[in-house]
């Protein structure tokens, strides 16, 4: 992508730059989030069958990934990393591909937990620094809707990984071969962001001085951060164990693919759709509505004994959790525009704390009770708490 295109003024070049950077960012999130983070969900059933690990161990492995995500978000708040964000973004891309490949190794639950921890750290770096670079460009160009394209990458990655795993299982591939294939796809997706996600010309690092925010603004941001933590806990139990839930039904193999693919397919356009809703109702009202719909989706997955309930639940899950992520980050960035990297990282930390607790608690409850009903109802309740916090933030804002 040329930065020196001659003639024609700057506006056409900036338009191409914004679209190109957002597209490259979508590839980065498809790789590090859609595959590096979420491919564990469709891969969990074959791993359970071939390795003999139980649901509690599977939940702890997932929680290790989210602990790594938390550590990555905390590191990303430091100026030493933010100043060299392009270099660390590339480290995250490389580490995401390598840790996806490392899941093919038979290293047991402890080894997989260590790999997933490193993968989580990498995905946090990719999310925080990709979001910061892309938001910087599209804000300068006055094209905020390109943020929807950025986060569509997560849904695209989820759908692509679901298809790859389904085709591989139909062909008789082992879990190890599937992980190698996912790693190969990750490498292909890393090419565009590796080349394109660089600091745009004329960009300066964000200022370190805080211009001062009112007590109401600080309270609003705090409530938004806590609601983001509720989102992390509320979505992650279903997102981690959804395919395992499906496997207990007849004709599970095809339903496994479609259920998880629907999460990704519903998620890909969700940011654009919810951005349109937010433009009409306001960001906070849109966030509250999305929280409520996600709680319904999680409850449907918990109570569903047939394909229809699971598919509708999957659509509501995929169609909301990434949109809340995008709206929450954009709204928080508006509340604290002086430090975008640190604001995004703070939100990511809260999200991570919920995610760390979710799979471990969910797997333990499911193993003790013999079903995913109890952890799923708990997740739905936490999502409603998140909706209440977002509503309270709206009143303060």
C-alpha positions in Angstrom: 0.0 0.0 0.0 1.7 3.2 -1.2 2.0 6.1 1.1 3.6 8.4 -1.4 1.0 8.2 -4.2 1.7 11.1 -6.4 -0.9 13.6 -7.5 -4.6 13.9 -6.9 -4.3 15.4 -3.4 -4.4 13.6 -0.1 -8.1 12.7 0.3 -8.2 9.7 -2.1 -5.0 8.3 -0.6 -6.4 8.6 2.9 -9.6 6.9 1.8 -7.6 3.9 0.5 -5.4 3.9 3.5 -8.3 3.8 5.9 -10.0 0.9 4.1 -6.8 -1.0 3.7 -5.8 -0.6 7.3 -9.2 -1.7 8.5 -9.2 -4.7 6.2 -5.7 -5.7 7.4 -6.9 -5.2 10.9 -9.8 -7.6 10.2 -7.3 -10.2 9.0 -5.3 -9.7 12.2 -8.4 -10.2 14.4 -9.6 -13.2 12.3 -6.2 -14.8 13.0 -5.5 -14.0 16.6 -9.1 -13.9 17.9 -11.3 -15.9 15.5 -8.7 -18.7 15.3 -6.1 -18.2 17.9 -8.6 -17.6 20.7 -11.9 -19.2 19.6 -10.9 -22.2 17.5 -10.5 -24.1 20.9 -14.3 -24.3 21.0 -14.9 -26.5 17.8 -11.6 -28.3 18.6 -12.7 -29.3 22.1 -14.8 -32.3 21.2 -12.1 -34.1 19.3 -9.6 -33.2 21.9 -11.8 -34.6 24.6 -12.2 -37.8 22.7 -8.5 -38.3 21.8 -6.8 -37.1 24.9 -9.1 -38.2 27.7 -9.1 -34.9 29.5 -12.3 -34.0 31.4 -14.5 -31.0 31.4 -12.9 -29.5 34.4 -9.4 -29.7 32.8 -10.8 -28.4 29.6 -12.3 -25.4 31.5 -8.9 -24.7 33.2 -7.1 -24.8 29.8 -9.6 -22.2 28.5 -9.1 -20.1 31.6 -5.3 -20.2 31.1 -5.9 -18.6 27.7 -7.9 -15.8 29.3 -5.3 -15.4 32.0 -2.7 -14.9 29.2 -5.2 -12.4 27.7 -5.2 -10.5 31.0 -1.4 -10.4 31.2 -1.2 -9.2 27.7 -3.7 -6.4 28.3 -1.8 -5.3 31.4 1.5 -5.3 29.5 -0.1 -3.3 26.7 -0.8 -0.4 29.2 2.9 0.2 29.6 4.4 3.0 27.6 7.4 0.9 26.6 5.1 -1.4 24.7 2.8 1.3 23.4 5.7 3.3 21.9 6.7 0.2 19.9 3.2 -1.0 19.2 3.9 -2.0 15.6 6.8 -4.3 16.6 4.8 -5.8 19.4 1.8 -6.3 17.2 4.0 -8.3 14.9 5.3 -10.3 17.9 1.7 -11.0 18.7 0.9 -12.2 15.2 3.9 -14.5 15.1 3.2 -15.9 18.6 -0.5 -16.5 17.7 0.4 -18.7 14.7 3.1 -20.6 16.7 0.9 -21.3 19.7 -1.9 -22.5 17.4 0.6 -24.9 15.9 1.8 -26.0 19.3 -1.7 -27.2 20.3 -1.0 -30.1 17.9 1.6 -31.5 20.3 0.4 -34.1 22.8 1.7 -32.3 26.0 -1.2 -33.1 28.3 -3.5 -30.7 30.1 -0.7 -28.8 31.8 1.2 -28.3 28.6 -1.8 -27.2 26.7 -2.7 -24.7 29.5 0.8 -23.2 29.1 0.4 -23.0 25.3 -3.1 -21.4 25.7 -1.7 -18.9 28.2 0.9 -17.8 25.7 -1.8 -17.7 23.0 -4.0 -15.5 25.1 -1.1 -13.0 25.7 -0.5 -12.9 22.0 -4.2 -12.3 21.1 -4.4 -9.4 23.7 -1.4 -7.7 22.0 -3.0 -8.1 18.6 -6.4 -6.8 19.8 -5.1 -3.8 21.7 -2.5 -2.6 19.2 -4.5 -3.4 16.1 -7.5 -1.5 17.5 -5.3 1.5 18.5 -3.7 1.7 15.0 -7.0 1.3 13.1 -9.0 3.6 15.3 -6.3 6.3 14.9 -6.5 6.1 11.2 -10.3 6.0 10.8 -10.7 8.8 13.4 -8.3 11.0 11.5 -10.2 10.3 8.3 -13.7 10.7 9.9 -14.8 7.2 8.9 -15.8 5.6 12.2 -18.0 2.9 10.4 -14.7 1.3 9.3 -14.4 0.0 12.9 -17.2 -2.4 12.0 -15.1 -3.9 9.3 -12.2 -4.3 11.8 -14.3 -6.3 14.3 -16.0 -8.3 11.5 -12.7 -10.2 11.3 -13.5 -12.0 14.6 -16.7 -13.5 13.1 -15.0 -14.3 9.8 -12.3 -16.2 11.7 -14.8 -18.1 13.8 -16.8 -19.1 10.7 -13.6 -20.1 8.8 -12.3 -22.2 11.6 -15.7 -23.9 12.1 -15.7 -24.9 8.4 -12.1 -26.1 8.5 -12.7 -28.2 11.5 -15.9 -29.7 10.1 -14.4 -30.6 6.8 -11.3 -32.1 8.5 -13.4 -34.2 10.9 -15.6 -35.4 8.0 -12.3 -36.5 6.2 -11.2 -38.3 9.3 -8.4 -35.9 10.4 -7.0 -36.1 13.9 -7.1 -33.3 16.3 -3.4 -32.7 15.8 -3.7 -32.4 12.0 -6.6 -30.0 12.5 -4.5 -27.8 14.7 -1.7 -27.8 12.1 -4.2 -26.8 9.4 -5.5 -24.0 11.6 -2.0 -22.8 12.1 -1.5 -22.7 8.3 -4.6 -20.6 7.9 -3.3 -18.3 10.6 -0.1 -17.7 8.7 -2.0 -16.8 5.6 -4.2 -14.3 7.5 -1.1 -12.7 9.1 0.4 -11.6 5.8 -1.8 -8.5 5.2 -1.5 -7.0 8.8 2.2 -7.7 8.9 2.7 -5.6 5.8 0.0 -2.9 6.3 -0.5 -2.2 10.0 2.2 0.4 10.5 2.0 3.9 12.1 0.5 6.2 9.4 2.5 9.2 8.2 2.0 12.3 10.4 0.8 10.3 13.4 2.3 11.1 16.8 2.1 9.0 19.9 -0.9 9.8 22.1 -0.2 12.4 24.8 0.6 11.3 28.2 -1.1 14.2 29.9 -4.6 13.6 31.2 -6.6 16.8 30.5 -8.8 15.9 33.5 -12.3 14.4 33.5 -15.2 15.2 35.7 -16.3 12.9 38.5 -19.3 11.9 36.4 -17.2 11.0 33.5 -14.9 8.9 35.7 -17.9 7.2 37.2 -19.4 6.5 33.8 -16.2 5.0 32.6 -15.9 2.8 35.7 -19.4 1.4 35.3 -18.7 0.8 31.6 -15.6 -1.1 32.6 -17.4 -3.3 35.1 -20.2 -4.0 32.6 -17.4 -5.1 30.2 -16.2 -7.6 32.9 -19.8 -9.0 33.1 -19.7 -9.5 29.3 -16.5 -11.5 29.6 -18.0 -13.9 32.2 -21.5 -14.0 30.6 -20.5 -14.9 27.0 -17.5 -17.1 27.7 -19.2 -20.2 29.2 -21.4 -20.7 26.2 -18.7 -19.7 23.8 -16.3 -22.3 25.3 -18.6 -25.2 25.7 -21.3 -24.7 23.0 -20.0 -27.4 20.7 -19.7 -29.8 23.6 -23.4 -29.1 24.4 -24.3 -29.8 20.8 -22.5 -33.1 20.8 -25.0 -34.6 23.2 -27.8 -34.3 20.6 -28.6 -36.6 17.6 -26.8 -35.8 14.3 -24.3 -33.8 16.3 -21.5 -33.6 13.7 -23.3 -31.4 11.2 -25.0 -29.5 14.0 -21.7 -28.8 15.7 -20.5 -27.1 12.5 -23.6 -25.1 11.9 -24.0 -24.0 15.5 -20.5 -22.6 15.8 -20.5 -21.3 12.2 -23.7 -19.4 13.0 -21.9 -17.7 15.9 -19.3 -16.4 13.4 -21.7 -15.6 10.6 -24.0 -13.6 12.9 -21.0 -11.9 14.4 -19.4 -10.7 11.2 -22.1 -8.1 10.3 -23.2 -7.4 13.9 -20.9 -4.5 14.5 -22.2 -2.6 11.5 -25.8 -3.4 12.4 -25.4 -2.4 16.0 -23.5 0.8 15.0 -26.6 1.7 13.0 -28.8 1.0 16.0 -26.4 3.1 18.2 -26.6 6.0 15.8 -30.4 6.1 16.3 -30.7 5.2 20.0 -27.4 6.2 21.4 -24.5 3.9 22.3 -25.6 3.1 25.8 -29.1 2.1 24.8 -27.7 -0.2 22.1 -25.3 -1.8 24.6 -28.1 -2.5 27.1 -30.3 -4.0 24.3 -27.4 -6.2 23.1 -26.7 -7.4 26.7 -30.4 -8.4 27.1 -30.5 -10.2 23.7 -27.3 -12.1 24.6 -28.7 -13.2 27.9 -31.7 -14.6 26.0 -29.3 -16.4 23.6 -27.3 -17.9 26.5 -30.6 -19.0 28.2 -31.8 -20.6 25.0 -28.5 -22.6 24.7 -29.0 -23.7 28.3 -32.6 -24.8 27.9 -32.5 -25.9 24.3 -33.0 -29.6 23.7 -33.2 -29.3 20.0 -31.4 -27.7 17.0 -33.7 -24.7 16.7 -33.1 -23.4 20.2 -29.3 -23.9 19.9 -29.1 -22.2 16.5 -31.2 -19.2 17.7 -29.1 -19.0 20.8 -25.9 -19.2 18.8 -27.1 -16.4 16.5 -28.0 -14.2 19.5 -24.6 -14.9 21.1 -22.6 -14.2 17.9 -24.8 -11.2 17.0 -24.2 -9.4 20.2 -21.0 -10.2 22.1 -18.6 -8.7 19.4 -20.9 -5.7 18.9 -20.9 -5.0 22.7 -17.1 -5.3 22.5 -16.9 -2.8 19.7 -19.4 -0.3 21.1 -17.9 -0.6 24.5 -14.4 0.1 23.3 -15.6 3.0 21.1 -17.6 4.6 23.9 -14.8 4.2 26.5 -12.4 5.8 24.0 -14.7 8.8 23.7 -14.8 9.1 27.5 -11.0 9.0 27.7 -9.6 10.1 24.3 -6.2 11.1 25.8 -4.9 7.6 26.2 -6.6 5.3 23.7 -4.1 2.4 24.2 -4.5 2.4 28.0 -8.3 2.8 27.8 -8.6 -0.1 25.5 -6.3 -2.1 27.7 -8.3 -1.3 30.8 -11.5 -2.5 29.2 -9.6 -5.6 28.1 -8.4 -6.3 31.6 -12.0 -6.2 33.0 -13.1 -8.4 30.1 -10.3 -10.9 30.9 -11.2 -11.2 34.6 -14.7 -12.3 33.7 -13.3 -14.7 31.1 -10.8 -16.3 33.5 -13.5 -17.1 36.0 -16.1 -18.3 33.4 -14.7 -21.5 31.9 -13.2 -22.8 35.1 -16.5 -22.3 37.0 -18.6 -23.5 34.0 -16.6 -26.7 33.5 -16.6 -27.4 37.3 -20.4 -26.9 37.6 -21.1 -28.9 34.4 -19.0 -31.8 35.6 -20.6 -31.7 39.1 -24.2 -31.4 37.8 -24.0 -33.5 34.6 -25.2 -30.6 32.4 -24.5 -27.1 31.3 -27.8 -25.7 32.6 -26.5 -24.3 35.9 -23.4 -22.5 34.5 -25.4 -21.2 31.5 -28.2 -19.7 33.8 -25.5 -18.2 35.9 -24.0 -16.6 32.8 -27.3 -15.2 31.7 -27.8 -13.6 35.1 -24.4 -12.0 35.0 -25.2 -10.6 31.5 -28.3 -8.9 33.0 -26.1 -7.3 35.7 -23.9 -6.0 32.8 -27.0 -4.5 31.2 -27.9 -2.8 34.5 -24.4 -1.3 34.8 -24.5 0.0 31.2 -27.9 1.5 31.9 -26.5 3.2 35.1 -23.5 4.5 33.0 -26.0 6.0 30.6 -27.7 7.9 33.4 -24.4 9.3 34.5 -23.3 10.1 31.0 
